[in-house]
Amino acid sequence: MFEHSIKVPRHFKISANIVKKVATEGGSVKNLLYDSKLRFFRTNVIYALITETIKHSGDVDKLFEATGILTKEPRLDPWLAKVIATELIFGKKELPGRSKPEETILSYKELFEKVPLPPVEVKSEVRRPRYVRINTNLLTTSDAIGAFQDEGYKFIRCTSGSYDDYLKQIQGLTEYDFTQDYHVKTMFVFHPNTKFHDYDLYLENKLILQDKATALPVHLLAPPQGSVILDMCAAPGMKTTQLAAYIRNQGKIYAVERNEQRYETLCDFVNKTESKCVTTMHRDSLDIKKGECDDAEYIILDPSCSGSGMQLSIHNYVEDVRLARLTSLQEKFLKHAMNSFPKAKKIVYSTCSLFPQENERVISNVVKSSRAKWKVLNVKELLKGNWNNFGSGMYGEMGTRCLYSKPDSDLTTGFFLAVLERDPKQEKPEDGTDKETSNVKKEKKKRPVEEDSVAVEAASAELNDEEVLKDRKKKKRSKEECNVQRLSNDNTIKNKKHKEADSETNDNVEENKFENEESKKSKKKKKKDRENDLAEEINVVPDNNVDDSIVEQKKKKKRKNKENEVEERNKSIDVNTNRENDLAEEISFIPDNNVEDLIVEKKKKKKQLIVEERNESIDVNTNGDSCEPVKKKKKRNKE
């Protein structure tokens, strides 16, 4: 057993604790290193030790396996042993103290040296510049530029060219040069060797050491002043305080953190940066139910991840079991953000991981299965094309709309980011029905919400959904029956109309026949009347005793009748036919030898008679007092 009479040096303990958190929880080294409790400690020493431990993690594991130190020394803490062994083999080659863990590692030094290790590959790493953000709650950007210039730094204006021109510009910064960031205007870029841990603005919380990649989520969320914002995984408070400065403390920010120690760090950082609009909440974001934080309009979500994008990541790979556990947790957080806050308009999801399983796949799975309708915005369009790295097309168009920040090309930490916006349409019902039916369901049945049990809510929702489906089926059936009845009624009406049309046509035909018959009858009557009038004219003889007035009236009538008869005789064919029949009767009494001659003579006589009759009628019209035509007619009849 170890005797702890001599304490282990503090920087070994702190370094071992941070390396353990990075390996198991996937936290950020800088966020853990610049904790408020370590603010006045030698952070540069710890930072260098952590860097070496993470860099040589694989080699140290091989040494431990070859020598069997962890099995032979069960009381030895593996994370502390890894830090001490790194310092002894790859660092200063010596140990400062005489504590029991240090003596144990020293006893295995000769065995470590005998283990063959592969040669260390010297990689030409791209050095990232130093990024700092101005806390505009306490200091303006113009005052910050003046303060930097007072310290001897030279301000170089950011290029107005392309994003690639900007990257070349910051790579060419000298030790005393600084410029403003291309995207986040409250951030400035310095040479990689610039140190701010002892700088007054840093100690006064007016200057925040924050990487550019972690500042992009707030830049793309872009909430207006007066907004209500929810930070679901807020500690240590970098994004929370950046949000407060972005809206100038005009609005409301819910900052939620589950871990007690990290929650204390969050509260301390919020107070020191004077982020007055922030309300801290010590609880799990997944426990926030409907009715709590319902006024949240903008959500920022940076859940726990593997941390594979960090420069000081201990993971060359991540075990499948751990990765599956992380992705499951990330999907739960994103689903909760999309479905539990009815007024939420925009969500920014981000991780410090470069694994697509934690990034594009999470976005694709959740958006497709979400009850609420959300769409993934194109980050390239939001940044106006001024970015180089985007998501993979393996996950469709959603993947290509996301953003990656990569250390080699973007000169930042490895980072992933996706921007989601609520679709203007309402939520999709769980049973797949239309939006209208879901709204009708909500209006008709306002069921009480039981906050104590989520299971009861789900069961009641399912029952109501079944009832809505039944009602819809009944309505469909009734509509179909009505349609059938309408069709049958339409057919009967059409048949009736056809029958009426047929009957009308028949009636019209009968009426036409009846009219034709009546017209024929009337014509026959007229003919008879005319014939009678003619007979009267022929048989009437003037009487000497008749009054002159009566004779004159009769003459007028006869004149009119004569005129009509002349016109009708010229037009009608019946008169000619009667005359031919008379001729035939006369011919029948004549001998056969002279028939032809008689016929010719008769025709001539008839023509002469017709001409004479016409002339007589004209004479009658002119000389109404004479009665010669009547006498001539009598002679003709005798002949």
C-alpha positions as CSV (number, residue, x, y, z in Angstrom):
1,M,0.0,0.0,0.0
2,F,1.0,3.5,-0.7
3,E,2.1,5.8,2.1
4,H,0.9,9.3,1.4
5,S,3.3,11.0,3.8
6,I,4.7,13.0,0.8
7,K,2.1,14.6,-1.3
8,V,2.0,14.3,-5.1
9,P,2.8,17.6,-6.8
10,R,-0.4,19.5,-7.6
11,H,0.2,20.1,-11.3
12,F,0.4,16.3,-11.7
13,K,-3.0,15.8,-10.0
14,I,-4.6,18.6,-12.0
15,S,-3.2,17.4,-15.3
16,A,-4.3,13.8,-14.6
17,N,-7.9,14.9,-13.7
18,I,-8.2,17.0,-16.9
19,V,-6.8,14.1,-19.1
20,K,-9.3,11.8,-17.5
21,K,-12.3,14.1,-18.3
22,V,-11.2,14.7,-21.8
23,A,-10.9,10.9,-22.4
24,T,-14.1,9.8,-20.7
25,E,-16.4,12.9,-21.0
26,G,-15.1,14.5,-24.2
27,G,-14.7,17.9,-22.6
28,S,-12.6,20.7,-24.0
29,V,-9.1,21.0,-22.5
30,K,-9.1,24.8,-22.5
31,N,-12.5,25.0,-20.9
32,L,-11.4,22.6,-18.2
33,L,-8.0,24.2,-17.9
34,Y,-9.2,27.8,-17.5
35,D,-11.7,27.0,-14.8
36,S,-12.2,29.7,-12.3
37,K,-10.5,27.7,-9.6
38,L,-7.3,27.5,-11.7
39,R,-7.4,31.1,-12.9
40,F,-4.4,32.1,-10.8
41,F,-2.4,28.8,-11.1
42,R,0.5,28.1,-13.5
43,T,-1.8,27.1,-16.4
44,N,1.1,27.2,-18.9
45,V,2.9,24.4,-17.0
46,I,-0.3,22.3,-16.8
47,Y,-1.1,23.0,-20.4
48,A,2.3,21.8,-21.6
49,L,2.1,18.6,-19.5
50,I,-1.4,17.8,-20.7
51,T,-0.3,18.4,-24.3
52,E,2.6,15.9,-24.0
53,T,0.5,13.3,-22.2
54,I,-2.2,13.4,-24.9
55,K,0.4,13.4,-27.7
56,H,2.2,10.3,-26.3
57,S,-0.8,8.5,-25.0
58,G,-0.5,5.5,-27.4
59,D,3.2,5.0,-26.6
60,V,2.6,5.1,-22.8
61,D,-0.2,2.5,-23.1
62,K,2.3,0.2,-24.9
63,L,4.8,0.6,-22.1
64,F,2.2,-0.2,-19.5
65,E,1.1,-3.3,-21.3
66,A,4.7,-4.5,-21.9
67,T,5.7,-4.1,-18.3
68,G,2.4,-5.0,-16.6
69,I,2.7,-2.1,-14.2
70,L,-1.0,-1.5,-13.7
71,T,-1.6,-5.2,-12.8
72,K,1.4,-5.4,-10.5
73,E,0.6,-2.0,-8.8
74,P,-3.2,-2.1,-8.4
75,R,-3.2,0.9,-6.0
76,L,-1.6,3.1,-8.7
77,D,-4.0,5.5,-10.4
78,P,-3.7,4.9,-14.1
79,W,-4.3,8.5,-15.2
80,L,-1.8,9.8,-12.7
81,A,0.7,7.1,-13.7
82,K,0.3,8.1,-17.4
83,V,1.1,11.8,-16.6
84,I,4.1,11.0,-14.5
85,A,5.5,8.4,-17.0
86,T,5.1,11.0,-19.8
87,E,7.1,13.5,-17.8
88,L,9.8,10.9,-17.1
89,I,10.2,9.3,-20.6
90,F,9.1,12.1,-23.0
91,G,9.3,15.3,-21.0
92,K,12.0,16.6,-18.6
93,K,13.4,13.1,-18.0
94,E,13.2,13.6,-14.3
95,L,10.6,13.9,-11.5
96,P,10.5,16.8,-9.0
97,G,9.1,15.0,-5.9
98,R,9.5,11.9,-3.9
99,S,5.9,10.8,-3.5
100,K,5.0,7.1,-3.7
101,P,3.5,7.3,-7.2
102,E,6.7,9.0,-8.5
103,E,9.0,6.4,-6.9
104,T,6.9,3.6,-8.4
105,I,7.2,5.0,-11.9
106,L,11.0,5.5,-11.4
107,S,11.4,1.9,-10.4
108,Y,10.0,0.8,-13.8
109,K,12.2,3.3,-15.8
110,E,14.7,0.6,-16.9
111,L,11.9,-1.7,-18.1
112,F,10.3,1.2,-20.0
113,E,13.6,1.9,-21.8
114,K,13.9,-1.7,-23.0
115,V,10.5,-1.7,-24.7
116,P,10.9,-0.9,-28.4
117,L,8.8,2.0,-29.6
118,P,8.2,3.1,-33.2
119,P,10.1,6.2,-34.3
120,V,8.3,9.5,-33.7
121,E,6.9,10.9,-36.9
122,V,7.6,14.6,-37.1
123,K,4.5,16.3,-38.6
124,S,4.5,19.8,-39.9
125,E,1.6,21.0,-37.9
126,V,-0.2,24.2,-38.9
127,R,0.0,26.5,-35.9
128,R,-3.3,28.1,-35.1
129,P,-3.4,31.8,-34.2
130,R,-4.6,33.1,-30.9
131,Y,-8.2,34.2,-30.9
132,V,-9.7,36.5,-28.2
133,R,-13.2,37.8,-27.9
134,I,-14.1,41.3,-26.5
135,N,-16.7,41.2,-23.7
136,T,-18.8,44.1,-25.0
137,N,-20.7,44.2,-21.8
138,L,-17.6,45.8,-20.2
139,L,-15.5,47.1,-23.2
140,T,-16.2,48.3,-26.7
141,T,-14.2,47.0,-29.6
142,S,-12.8,50.5,-30.4
143,D,-11.5,50.8,-26.8
144,A,-10.0,47.3,-27.0
145,I,-8.1,48.2,-30.2
146,G,-6.8,51.3,-28.4
147,A,-5.7,49.2,-25.4
148,F,-3.9,46.7,-27.6
149,Q,-2.1,49.6,-29.4
150,D,-1.0,51.0,-26.1
151,E,0.6,47.7,-25.3
152,G,2.7,48.0,-28.5
153,Y,0.6,45.9,-30.9
154,K,0.0,47.0,-34.5
155,F,-3.6,46.8,-35.8
156,I,-4.0,45.6,-39.4
157,R,-7.3,46.0,-41.0
158,C,-9.1,42.8,-42.1
159,T,-9.0,42.2,-45.8
160,S,-12.1,42.9,-47.8
161,G,-11.3,40.1,-50.2
162,S,-12.2,36.5,-50.1
163,Y,-12.1,34.1,-47.2
164,D,-8.9,32.5,-48.6
165,D,-7.3,35.9,-48.6
166,Y,-8.2,36.3,-44.9
167,L,-6.6,32.9,-44.1
168,K,-3.4,34.0,-45.8
169,Q,-3.5,37.3,-43.9
170,I,-3.7,35.7,-40.4
171,Q,-1.0,33.2,-41.3
172,G,1.4,36.1,-42.0
173,L,0.8,37.9,-38.7
174,T,4.0,38.8,-36.9
175,E,4.5,38.7,-33.1
176,Y,3.1,42.2,-32.6
177,D,0.4,42.2,-35.2
178,F,-3.3,41.7,-34.7
179,T,-6.4,42.0,-36.9
180,Q,-10.2,41.7,-36.7
181,D,-11.9,38.4,-37.5
182,Y,-13.5,38.0,-40.9
183,H,-16.9,36.8,-39.6
184,V,-17.2,37.6,-35.8
185,K,-16.4,41.3,-35.5
186,T,-16.1,41.2,-31.7
187,M,-13.1,38.8,-32.1
188,F,-9.5,39.6,-32.8
189,V,-6.7,37.4,-34.1
190,F,-3.1,37.5,-32.8
191,H,0.1,35.6,-33.4
192,P,0.2,32.0,-32.0
193,N,2.8,32.9,-29.4
194,T,0.8,35.8,-27.9
195,K,0.1,35.2,-24.2
196,F,-2.8,36.9,-22.3
197,H,-2.9,35.0,-19.0
198,D,-1.3,37.9,-17.1
199,Y,-2.9,40.6,-19.2
200,D,-5.0,43.1,-17.3
201,L,-8.0,43.0,-19.7
202,Y,-8.1,39.2,-19.3
203,L,-7.9,39.3,-15.5
204,E,-10.8,41.9,-15.5
205,N,-12.9,39.6,-17.7
206,K,-13.1,42.2,-20.5
207,L,-11.1,39.8,-22.7
208,I,-12.3,36.2,-23.2
209,L,-9.9,33.5,-24.6
210,Q,-12.2,31.7,-27.0
211,D,-11.6,29.9,-30.3
212,K,-13.3,31.2,-33.4
213,A,-15.0,27.9,-34.1
214,T,-16.8,28.0,-30.8
215,A,-18.0,31.6,-31.5
216,L,-19.6,30.7,-34.8
217,P,-22.8,29.2,-33.3
218,V,-23.8,32.5,-31.7
219,H,-22.9,34.4,-34.9
220,L,-25.2,32.1,-37.0
221,L,-28.0,32.0,-34.4
222,A,-28.1,35.8,-34.6
223,P,-30.9,36.5,-32.1
224,P,-32.2,40.1,-32.1
225,Q,-32.3,42.3,-29.0
226,G,-35.2,41.4,-26.7
227,S,-35.2,37.7,-27.6
228,V,-35.6,34.8,-25.3
229,I,-32.8,32.3,-25.7
230,L,-32.1,28.8,-24.2
231,D,-28.6,27.4,-23.8
232,M,-29.3,23.7,-23.0
233,C,-25.7,22.7,-22.1
234,A,-24.3,26.0,-20.9
235,A,-21.2,25.4,-18.7
236,P,-18.6,26.8,-18.6
237,G,-20.5,29.7,-20.1
238,M,-18.5,30.8,-23.2
239,K,-21.5,30.8,-25.5
240,T,-23.9,32.0,-22.8
241,T,-21.9,35.2,-22.1
242,Q,-21.3,35.7,-25.8
243,L,-25.1,35.6,-26.3
244,A,-25.6,38.2,-23.5
245,A,-23.1,40.5,-25.1
246,Y,-24.7,39.9,-28.6
247,I,-28.1,41.1,-27.4
248,R,-26.6,43.7,-25.1
249,N,-28.3,42.3,-22.1
250,Q,-31.7,43.2,-23.6
251,G,-33.7,40.0,-23.5
252,K,-33.6,36.8,-21.5
253,I,-31.2,33.8,-21.5
254,Y,-31.9,30.5,-19.8
255,A,-28.5,28.8,-19.0
256,V,-29.0,25.2,-18.0
257,E,-26.3,22.9,-16.5
258,R,-26.7,19.5,-14.8
259,N,-23.3,19.0,-13.3
260,E,-22.9,20.7,-9.9
261,Q,-19.3,21.7,-10.3
262,R,-19.7,23.0,-13.8
263,Y,-22.9,24.8,-12.7
264,E,-20.8,26.7,-10.1
265,T,-18.3,27.6,-12.8
266,L,-21.1,28.8,-15.0
267,C,-22.6,31.0,-12.3
268,D,-19.2,32.5,-11.4
269,F,-18.4,33.3,-15.1
270,V,-21.8,34.8,-15.7
271,N,-21.4,37.1,-12.7
272,K,-17.9,38.2,-13.6
273,T,-18.8,39.1,-17.2
274,E,-21.8,41.0,-16.0
275,S,-24.2,39.0,-18.1
276,K,-27.3,40.4,-16.4
277,C,-29.9,38.9,-18.7
278,V,-28.9,35.3,-17.9
279,T,-30.9,33.1,-15.6
280,T,-28.9,30.0,-14.6
281,M,-30.7,26.7,-13.9
282,H,-29.1,23.8,-12.1
283,R,-31.0,20.9,-13.7
284,D,-31.0,18.5,-16.7
285,S,-32.3,20.0,-19.9
286,L,-34.1,16.8,-20.7
287,D,-36.2,17.3,-17.5
288,I,-37.6,20.6,-18.8
289,K,-41.2,19.9,-19.6
290,K,-43.9,21.8,-21.5
291,G,-44.9,24.8,-19.5
292,E,-41.4,25.6,-18.5
293,C,-39.3,28.0,-20.7
294,D,-42.2,28.0,-23.2
295,D,-41.2,31.5,-24.2
296,A,-37.8,30.4,-25.6
297,E,-37.5,31.5,-29.2
298,Y,-33.8,30.7,-30.0
299,I,-32.0,27.6,-28.8
300,I,-28.3,26.8,-28.8
301,L,-27.3,23.1,-28.2
302,D,-23.7,22.0,-27.7
303,P,-24.0,18.5,-26.0
304,S,-21.3,16.2,-24.8
305,C,-19.3,14.6,-27.6
306,S,-16.2,12.6,-28.2
307,G,-14.0,15.8,-28.6
308,S,-12.3,14.3,-31.6
309,G,-12.0,17.8,-33.2
310,M,-9.9,19.3,-30.4
311,Q,-6.2,19.7,-31.0
312,L,-5.6,18.1,-27.6
313,S,-7.9,15.2,-28.2
314,I,-6.8,11.9,-26.6
315,H,-8.8,9.9,-29.1
316,N,-7.3,8.6,-32.3
317,Y,-10.4,6.5,-32.4
318,V,-13.5,6.1,-30.3
319,E,-15.0,2.7,-29.3
320,D,-18.2,1.8,-31.0
321,V,-20.1,1.4,-27.7
322,R,-19.1,4.8,-26.4
323,L,-19.8,6.4,-29.7
324,A,-23.3,4.8,-29.8
325,R,-24.0,6.0,-26.3
326,L,-22.9,9.6,-27.2
327,T,-25.0,9.7,-30.4
328,S,-28.1,8.4,-28.5
329,L,-27.7,11.2,-26.0
330,Q,-27.2,13.8,-28.6
331,E,-30.3,12.7,-30.5
332,K,-32.4,12.9,-27.3
333,F,-31.2,16.5,-26.7
334,L,-32.0,17.6,-30.2
335,K,-35.4,15.9,-30.3
336,H,-36.3,17.6,-27.0
337,A,-35.2,21.0,-28.3
338,M,-37.3,20.6,-31.5
339,N,-40.5,19.3,-29.9
340,S,-40.7,20.7,-26.3
341,F,-40.6,24.5,-26.9
342,P,-43.6,25.7,-29.0
343,K,-42.2,29.2,-29.7
344,A,-38.8,28.1,-30.8
345,K,-37.9,29.5,-34.2
346,K,-34.2,28.6,-34.7
347,I,-31.8,26.0,-33.3
348,V,-28.0,25.8,-33.7
349,Y,-26.6,22.3,-33.0
350,S,-22.8,22.1,-32.6
351,T,-20.1,19.6,-31.4
352,C,-16.3,19.7,-31.1
353,S,-16.2,16.3,-33.0
354,L,-15.3,15.4,-36.5
355,F,-17.1,12.1,-36.5
356,P,-20.2,12.1,-38.9
357,Q,-22.0,9.7,-36.5
358,E,-22.2,12.6,-34.0
359,N,-23.0,15.2,-36.6
360,E,-24.7,14.7,-39.9
361,R,-26.3,11.4,-38.9
362,V,-27.8,12.9,-35.7
363,I,-29.2,15.8,-37.7
364,S,-30.7,13.6,-40.5
365,N,-32.2,11.1,-38.1
366,V,-33.8,13.6,-35.8
367,V,-35.2,15.9,-38.5
368,K,-36.8,13.0,-40.4
369,S,-38.4,11.5,-37.3
370,S,-39.4,14.7,-35.5
371,R,-43.0,15.5,-34.7
372,A,-42.4,19.1,-35.5
373,K,-41.4,20.3,-39.0
374,W,-37.9,21.7,-39.1
375,K,-35.6,22.4,-42.0
376,V,-31.8,22.6,-42.2
377,L,-30.6,25.9,-43.5
378,N,-27.7,26.1,-45.9
379,V,-24.7,27.5,-43.9
380,K,-22.8,28.3,-47.1
381,E,-25.6,30.8,-48.0
382,L,-25.7,32.2,-44.5
383,L,-21.9,32.9,-44.7
384,K,-22.3,34.2,-48.3
385,G,-20.0,31.5,-49.6
386,N,-17.1,32.5,-47.5
387,W,-16.2,29.1,-46.0
388,N,-14.4,26.0,-47.3
389,N,-15.5,22.9,-45.4
390,F,-19.0,21.5,-45.3
391,G,-20.8,18.3,-44.4
392,S,-20.8,15.0,-46.3
393,G,-23.2,14.1,-49.1
394,M,-23.6,10.6,-47.6
395,Y,-26.6,12.0,-45.6
396,G,-28.2,13.7,-48.5
397,E,-28.8,17.4,-48.9
398,M,-29.1,17.9,-45.1
399,G,-25.4,16.8,-44.8
400,T,-24.1,19.3,-47.4
401,R,-26.0,22.1,-45.7
402,C,-23.9,21.7,-42.5
403,L,-20.5,23.3,-41.6
404,Y,-17.2,21.8,-40.5
405,S,-14.3,23.8,-39.1
406,K,-11.0,22.0,-39.6
407,P,-7.7,22.9,-37.9
408,D,-5.5,22.4,-41.1
409,S,-7.6,24.5,-43.4
410,D,-9.6,26.9,-41.2
411,L,-6.9,27.4,-38.6
412,T,-9.4,26.7,-35.7
413,T,-10.3,23.7,-33.6
414,G,-12.2,20.9,-35.2
415,F,-15.9,21.8,-35.0
416,F,-19.3,20.9,-36.5
417,L,-22.3,23.2,-36.8
418,A,-25.9,22.9,-38.2
419,V,-28.6,25.6,-38.3
420,L,-32.2,24.5,-38.1
421,E,-35.3,26.6,-38.6
422,R,-38.9,25.8,-37.9
423,D,-41.0,25.3,-40.9
424,P,-43.8,27.9,-41.2
425,K,-46.3,25.0,-41.4
426,Q,-47.6,23.5,-38.1
427,E,-46.5,20.4,-36.4
428,K,-46.9,16.9,-38.0
429,P,-49.4,14.8,-36.0
430,E,-48.0,11.6,-34.7
431,D,-50.6,9.5,-36.5
432,G,-49.6,11.0,-39.9
433,T,-52.9,12.9,-40.4
434,D,-53.2,16.4,-41.9
435,K,-52.6,19.6,-40.2
436,E,-56.2,20.6,-40.4
437,T,-57.4,17.4,-38.6
438,S,-54.8,17.9,-35.9
439,N,-56.1,21.5,-35.3
440,V,-59.7,20.3,-35.2
441,K,-58.7,17.7,-32.7
442,K,-57.0,20.3,-30.5
443,E,-60.1,22.6,-30.7
444,K,-62.7,20.0,-30.0
445,K,-60.8,18.2,-27.3
446,K,-58.8,20.3,-24.9
447,R,-57.7,17.5,-22.6
448,P,-56.1,18.4,-19.3
449,V,-52.3,18.1,-19.1
450,E,-51.0,15.9,-16.3
451,E,-47.5,17.1,-15.6
452,D,-46.7,14.4,-13.0
453,S,-46.6,11.5,-15.5
454,V,-45.4,11.6,-19.1
455,A,-46.8,8.1,-19.7
456,V,-50.4,9.2,-19.0
457,E,-50.0,12.1,-21.5
458,A,-48.8,9.7,-24.2
459,A,-51.6,7.2,-23.6
460,S,-54.3,9.9,-23.7
461,A,-52.7,11.3,-26.9
462,E,-52.9,7.8,-28.5
463,L,-56.5,7.4,-27.5
464,N,-57.5,10.8,-28.9
465,D,-55.6,10.0,-32.1
466,E,-57.6,6.7,-32.5
467,E,-60.9,8.6,-31.9
468,V,-59.9,11.2,-34.6
469,L,-59.2,8.3,-37.0
470,K,-62.6,6.8,-36.3
471,D,-64.3,10.1,-36.9
472,R,-62.5,10.6,-40.1
473,K,-63.5,7.1,-41.3
474,K,-67.1,7.7,-40.5
475,K,-67.0,11.1,-42.3
476,K,-65.5,9.4,-45.4
477,R,-68.2,6.7,-45.4
478,S,-71.0,9.3,-45.1
479,K,-69.4,11.3,-47.9
480,E,-69.2,8.3,-50.1
481,E,-72.9,7.4,-49.5
482,C,-73.9,11.0,-50.3
483,N,-72.0,10.9,-53.5
484,V,-73.7,7.6,-54.5
485,Q,-77.1,9.1,-53.8
486,R,-76.3,12.2,-55.8
487,L,-75.2,10.2,-58.7
488,S,-78.4,8.1,-58.7
489,N,-80.5,11.2,-58.4
490,D,-78.7,12.8,-61.3
491,N,-79.2,9.7,-63.5
492,T,-83.0,9.7,-62.7
493,I,-83.3,13.4,-63.5
494,K,-81.5,12.9,-66.8
495,N,-83.8,10.0,-67.7
496,K,-86.8,12.1,-66.9
497,K,-85.5,14.9,-69.0
498,H,-84.9,12.6,-72.0
499,K,-88.4,11.2,-71.7
500,E,-90.0,14.7,-71.5
501,A,-87.9,15.7,-74.6
502,D,-89.1,12.6,-76.4
503,S,-92.7,13.3,-75.5
504,E,-92.4,16.9,-76.5
505,T,-91.1,15.9,-79.9
506,N,-94.0,13.5,-80.3
507,D,-96.5,16.2,-79.3
508,N,-94.9,18.5,-81.8
509,V,-95.2,15.9,-84.6
510,E,-98.8,15.3,-83.8
511,E,-99.5,19.0,-83.6
512,N,-97.9,19.6,-87.0
513,K,-100.0,16.7,-88.4
514,F,-103.2,18.2,-86.9
515,E,-102.3,21.7,-88.3
516,N,-101.6,20.3,-91.8
517,E,-105.0,18.5,-91.8
518,E,-106.7,21.7,-90.6
519,S,-105.0,23.7,-93.3
520,K,-106.1,21.2,-95.9
521,K,-109.7,21.3,-94.7
522,S,-109.7,25.1,-94.7
523,K,-108.3,25.1,-98.3
524,K,-111.0,22.7,-99.3
525,K,-113.7,24.9,-97.7
526,K,-112.4,27.9,-99.5
527,K,-112.4,26.1,-102.8
528,K,-116.0,25.0,-102.2
529,D,-117.0,28.5,-101.3
530,R,-115.5,29.9,-104.4
531,E,-117.1,27.3,-106.6
532,N,-120.5,28.1,-105.0
533,D,-119.9,31.8,-105.6
534,L,-119.2,31.1,-109.3
535,A,-122.3,29.0,-109.6
536,E,-124.3,31.8,-108.1
537,E,-122.8,34.2,-110.5
538,I,-123.6,32.0,-113.4
539,N,-127.2,31.3,-112.3
540,V,-128.1,34.8,-111.1
541,V,-130.2,36.8,-113.6
542,P,-130.8,40.5,-113.1
543,D,-134.2,41.4,-112.0
544,N,-135.8,44.6,-113.3
545,N,-137.4,45.1,-109.9
546,V,-134.3,44.9,-107.8
547,D,-133.0,48.0,-106.2
548,D,-130.1,49.6,-107.7
549,S,-128.3,49.8,-104.3
550,I,-128.5,46.1,-103.8
551,V,-127.2,45.5,-107.3
552,E,-124.2,47.7,-106.8
553,Q,-123.3,46.0,-103.5
554,K,-123.4,42.6,-105.2
555,K,-121.3,43.9,-108.1
556,K,-118.6,45.1,-105.7
557,K,-118.5,41.7,-104.0
558,K,-118.4,40.0,-107.4
559,R,-115.5,42.2,-108.5
560,K,-113.5,41.3,-105.5
561,N,-114.2,37.6,-105.8
562,K,-113.4,37.7,-109.5
563,E,-110.0,39.3,-108.9
564,N,-109.2,36.7,-106.3
565,E,-110.3,33.8,-108.5
566,V,-108.2,35.0,-111.4
567,E,-105.1,35.0,-109.2
568,E,-105.9,31.6,-107.8
569,R,-106.7,30.1,-111.2
570,N,-103.3,31.1,-112.5
571,K,-101.6,29.6,-109.5
572,S,-103.6,26.5,-108.9
573,I,-103.3,23.3,-110.7
574,D,-106.6,21.9,-109.7
575,V,-108.5,23.9,-112.3
576,N,-106.5,22.5,-115.2
577,T,-107.0,19.0,-114.0
578,N,-110.8,19.5,-113.8
579,R,-110.8,20.8,-117.3
580,E,-108.8,17.9,-118.6
581,N,-111.2,15.5,-117.0
582,D,-114.1,17.3,-118.7
583,L,-112.4,17.0,-122.0
584,A,-111.9,13.3,-121.4
585,E,-115.6,12.9,-120.7
586,E,-116.5,14.7,-123.8
587,I,-114.1,12.7,-125.8
588,S,-115.6,9.5,-124.6
589,F,-118.9,10.2,-126.5
590,I,-117.1,10.8,-129.8
591,P,-116.4,7.9,-132.4
592,D,-112.9,6.5,-132.3
593,N,-111.9,7.6,-135.9
594,N,-112.1,11.4,-135.2
595,V,-110.8,11.3,-131.6
596,E,-107.4,12.8,-132.2
597,D,-108.7,15.6,-134.4
598,L,-111.4,16.5,-131.9
599,I,-108.9,16.6,-129.1
600,V,-106.8,19.1,-130.9
601,E,-109.8,21.2,-131.8
602,K,-111.1,21.0,-128.2
603,K,-107.7,22.2,-126.8
604,K,-107.7,25.1,-129.2
605,K,-111.3,26.0,-128.2
606,K,-110.4,25.7,-124.6
607,K,-107.5,28.1,-125.0
608,Q,-109.7,30.5,-126.8
609,L,-112.3,30.2,-124.0
610,I,-109.7,30.9,-121.3
611,V,-108.5,34.0,-123.2
612,E,-112.1,35.2,-123.7
613,E,-112.9,34.6,-120.0
614,R,-109.9,36.7,-119.0
615,N,-111.0,39.5,-121.3
616,E,-114.6,39.2,-120.0
617,S,-113.4,39.5,-116.5
618,I,-111.5,42.7,-117.4
619,D,-114.6,44.0,-119.2
620,V,-116.7,43.3,-116.1
621,N,-114.3,45.3,-114.0
622,T,-114.5,48.2,-116.4
623,N,-118.2,48.0,-117.3
624,G,-119.9,47.0,-114.2
625,D,-123.5,47.8,-115.5
626,S,-123.5,45.3,-118.4
627,C,-124.5,41.7,-118.0
628,E,-123.1,40.3,-121.3
629,P,-120.6,37.9,-119.7
630,V,-123.4,36.0,-118.0
631,K,-125.3,35.5,-121.2
632,K,-122.2,34.3,-123.0
633,K,-121.6,31.7,-120.3
634,K,-125.1,30.4,-120.6
635,K,-124.6,29.9,-124.4
636,R,-121.4,28.1,-123.8
637,N,-123.1,25.8,-121.4
638,K,-125.8,25.0,-124.0
639,E,-123.2,24.2,-126.6
